[in-house]
Amino acid sequence: MRRFFLKFLCQFSLLICLGLFGCNSNTLPSNKVLIGALETQMQLTDNKLMKVLAVNDFATPEIFSVRIYDTQIVSPGQQEIIKVSGDFYWKLSGVERQKSKNQFRLFLERGNQGESWRLASPITSGTGALESWETYPLSIE
Protein backbone atom coordinates (compact mmCIF):
# COMPACT_ATOMS: atom_id res chain seq x y z
CA MET A 1 0.00 0.00 0.00
CA ARG A 2 2.83 2.38 0.88
CA ARG A 3 4.54 1.72 -2.47
CA PHE A 4 1.28 2.45 -4.33
CA PHE A 5 0.84 5.71 -2.41
CA LEU A 6 4.42 6.86 -3.18
CA LYS A 7 4.01 6.02 -6.87
CA PHE A 8 0.71 7.91 -6.99
CA LEU A 9 2.24 10.90 -5.18
CA CYS A 10 5.19 11.04 -7.60
CA GLN A 11 2.94 10.86 -10.66
CA PHE A 12 0.58 13.47 -9.25
CA SER A 13 3.49 15.81 -8.44
CA LEU A 14 4.87 15.39 -11.95
CA LEU A 15 1.50 16.25 -13.50
CA ILE A 16 1.17 19.36 -11.33
CA CYS A 17 4.69 20.55 -12.25
CA LEU A 18 4.13 19.94 -15.96
CA GLY A 19 0.81 21.76 -15.79
CA LEU A 20 2.30 24.77 -14.06
CA PHE A 21 5.33 25.07 -16.29
CA GLY A 22 3.34 24.28 -19.42
CA CYS A 23 0.85 27.09 -18.75
CA ASN A 24 3.59 29.56 -17.95
CA SER A 25 5.70 28.80 -21.02
CA ASN A 26 2.70 29.31 -23.32
CA THR A 27 2.27 32.89 -22.15
CA LEU A 28 5.91 33.89 -22.56
CA PRO A 29 7.43 34.96 -25.86
CA SER A 30 10.46 33.06 -27.14
CA ASN A 31 13.95 34.59 -27.15
CA LYS A 32 13.60 35.01 -30.91
CA VAL A 33 10.47 37.12 -30.39
CA LEU A 34 12.19 39.17 -27.66
CA ILE A 35 15.20 39.86 -29.88
CA GLY A 36 12.86 40.92 -32.70
CA ALA A 37 10.96 43.20 -30.30
CA LEU A 38 14.19 44.76 -29.02
CA GLU A 39 15.43 45.31 -32.58
CA THR A 40 12.09 46.91 -33.50
CA GLN A 41 12.19 49.13 -30.41
CA MET A 42 15.76 50.21 -31.21
CA GLN A 43 14.79 50.94 -34.82
CA LEU A 44 11.82 53.07 -33.72
CA THR A 45 14.10 54.99 -31.33
CA ASP A 46 16.74 55.42 -34.05
CA ASN A 47 14.11 56.80 -36.45
CA LYS A 48 13.01 59.38 -33.88
CA LEU A 49 16.60 60.39 -33.15
CA MET A 50 17.47 60.66 -36.86
CA LYS A 51 14.56 63.08 -37.34
CA VAL A 52 15.55 65.22 -34.36
CA LEU A 53 19.28 65.21 -35.17
CA ALA A 54 18.76 65.47 -38.95
CA VAL A 55 21.08 62.56 -39.75
CA ASN A 56 20.58 59.85 -42.34
CA ASP A 57 21.69 56.67 -40.62
CA PHE A 58 22.88 55.09 -37.39
CA ALA A 59 24.99 51.95 -37.00
CA THR A 60 22.90 48.79 -36.75
CA PRO A 61 22.98 47.04 -33.35
CA GLU A 62 23.34 43.26 -33.14
CA ILE A 63 21.53 41.65 -30.19
CA PHE A 64 22.90 38.27 -29.18
CA SER A 65 21.71 37.43 -25.68
CA VAL A 66 18.48 38.10 -23.78
CA ARG A 67 17.61 37.23 -20.18
CA ILE A 68 14.13 37.71 -18.68
CA TYR A 69 13.83 38.80 -15.02
CA ASP A 70 10.11 39.43 -14.73
CA THR A 71 6.87 39.16 -16.66
CA GLN A 72 3.42 40.35 -15.76
CA ILE A 73 0.10 40.98 -17.46
CA VAL A 74 -0.56 44.72 -17.30
CA SER A 75 -3.68 44.96 -19.42
CA PRO A 76 -6.00 41.98 -18.97
CA GLY A 77 -9.04 41.69 -21.16
CA GLN A 78 -9.55 42.16 -24.88
CA GLN A 79 -6.05 43.53 -25.47
CA GLU A 80 -3.78 41.43 -23.25
CA ILE A 81 -0.45 43.23 -22.87
CA ILE A 82 2.46 41.47 -21.20
CA LYS A 83 5.28 43.49 -19.63
CA VAL A 84 8.65 41.75 -19.97
CA SER A 85 11.73 43.01 -18.09
CA GLY A 86 15.29 41.78 -18.26
CA ASP A 87 18.65 42.53 -19.79
CA PHE A 88 20.36 41.95 -23.12
CA TYR A 89 23.84 42.06 -24.62
CA TRP A 90 24.44 43.86 -27.89
CA LYS A 91 27.15 45.35 -30.05
CA LEU A 92 27.29 47.54 -33.12
CA SER A 93 27.72 45.69 -36.39
CA GLY A 94 31.31 45.70 -37.56
CA VAL A 95 32.73 46.67 -34.15
CA GLU A 96 34.80 43.93 -32.54
CA ARG A 97 35.01 43.36 -28.77
CA GLN A 98 32.67 46.22 -27.91
CA LYS A 99 29.77 44.57 -26.09
CA SER A 100 27.21 46.39 -23.99
CA LYS A 101 24.75 45.09 -21.44
CA ASN A 102 21.50 46.99 -21.05
CA GLN A 103 18.27 46.49 -19.16
CA PHE A 104 14.99 46.50 -21.03
CA ARG A 105 11.28 46.74 -20.43
CA LEU A 106 9.04 45.75 -23.31
CA PHE A 107 5.30 45.53 -23.67
CA LEU A 108 4.09 42.76 -25.96
CA GLU A 109 0.66 41.81 -27.25
CA ARG A 110 -0.05 38.21 -28.24
CA GLY A 111 -1.83 37.73 -31.57
CA ASN A 112 -5.46 36.60 -31.68
CA GLN A 113 -4.57 32.96 -32.30
CA GLY A 114 -1.53 32.93 -30.03
CA GLU A 115 0.94 32.43 -32.87
CA SER A 116 2.30 35.95 -33.28
CA TRP A 117 3.37 38.90 -31.15
CA ARG A 118 3.26 42.68 -31.51
CA LEU A 119 5.44 45.26 -29.79
CA ALA A 120 3.16 47.57 -27.78
CA SER A 121 3.92 51.15 -26.85
CA PRO A 122 1.75 52.92 -24.25
CA ILE A 123 0.06 56.15 -25.29
CA THR A 124 -0.50 58.42 -22.31
CA SER A 125 -2.44 61.61 -21.72
CA GLY A 126 -0.87 64.88 -20.61
CA THR A 127 -1.37 63.78 -17.00
CA GLY A 128 0.45 60.49 -17.60
CA ALA A 129 -2.67 58.32 -17.53
CA LEU A 130 -2.69 55.40 -19.97
CA GLU A 131 -5.08 56.05 -22.85
CA SER A 132 -4.33 53.26 -25.31
CA TRP A 133 -1.60 51.15 -26.90
CA GLU A 134 0.13 51.60 -30.25
CA THR A 135 1.32 48.25 -31.60
CA TYR A 136 3.91 47.22 -34.19
CA PRO A 137 3.93 43.77 -35.82
CA LEU A 138 6.93 41.52 -35.21
CA SER A 139 8.08 39.28 -38.02
CA ILE A 140 7.34 35.58 -37.77
CA GLU A 141 10.27 33.48 -38.91
N, C-alpha and C positions, 0 to 999 in steps of 0.2 A: 504494500500500500504506500509506503514511504517513497519507494522508487517511482511509482506512478505519479505521486504528487510532485516530486522534484522535476520529472520530465514535463508534466503539465505546466508547472511554474516557469520553466525555461522557455518552453514554446510560447507561452502567453507573453512573457517579457520580450521575446524576440519580435512578436507581432506588434506589440505596443511601440517598441523602438522604431521598427520599420515604418509604422504608421505615422509617427511623429516626424521622423526625418523625411519621409516621402512627401508629406504635406508641405513641409517647410521648403524643400528644394524646388517644388513646383512654383512657389511664389517668388523665388529669387531669379534674377537674370543671370545668365552665364557670364564668364569672364569676357568672352568675345563680344557680348552685348555691351558690357560695361566699357570696354576699350572703345567700341564704336560710339558710345554715348559721350565719353570723354573727348574723343577726337572731334565729334560734332560740336560739343560745347566750346572747345578751343578754337575751332573754325569760326563759330559765331562771334566769339570774343575778338579774334583777329580781324574779322570783317568790320566790327565796330571801331576798333583801334585804327585800322587803315583809313576809315572815313574821317575820323577826328584828326589824325596826324597827316593826312593827305599823302600817304605812301601807297605804292602799288603792290607790294608783296612782303610777307614775313617768311622766315624759314619754317619749314614743316616739322612739327614735333613727331617723334616716334615713341609710342607708349609700349612698354614691354612687360610690365608687371603691375597687377592690381590686387589689392588686399581689402576685403570688406571688414569693417569694424561693427557696423550697426545697420539694421534695416527696420523700418517701421512704416505702417500704412498711415498716411497723413490726410487722405481724402477718401474715406470709405463711401461707397454708394455707386452711382452710375459711372463716375469717372474715378476709378481707383488709382490713386497716385502713391507710389512707394518711394520713400526717401532712403537713399543708400549713401552711407558715409564710409570712408576708408582712406587709403593712401595709394599712390601709384608712382612708379619710376618711369622717367622719360628722358629723352635726349633729343637734340636737334639733329636732323638728318645731315649726314656728312661730317659731323663733329665727333671725333674719337675721344673716348675716356671722359666725357663731360656728361655725367648722369645727375639728374636731380630727382629728389623725392618730394612730393607734394601731397597734401591732404585734399580730399574732394568731398563734395556733397552734391549728389545728383538727385533729381526727381524723375522717375520713370513711370510711364503709363503702359500697362499691358494691353495688347490688342484684344479685340472682341472675342476672338477664338483662342486666345492664349498662346498664339504662335509667334507673335511679333511684339516689339516694344517701340515706344516713342519717348524721346527726351521731352520732359515737361519743364516749362519755365513759368514761375508764378508771376501773375500780373496783379500789382497792388494799387490801391487808391492812394491819394495824396496823404492820407493818415496812416498808411502802412497796412491797412486791412486787405486781406486776400479777396480779389474780385473774381478771378478766373485763372485758367491755365492756357498758355500757348504751347503747342506741341510740335515737335519736329520728327518726322519718320526716321528710323534707323534702318540701315540696309540689312537684309536677311541674306546671309551667305551660307 
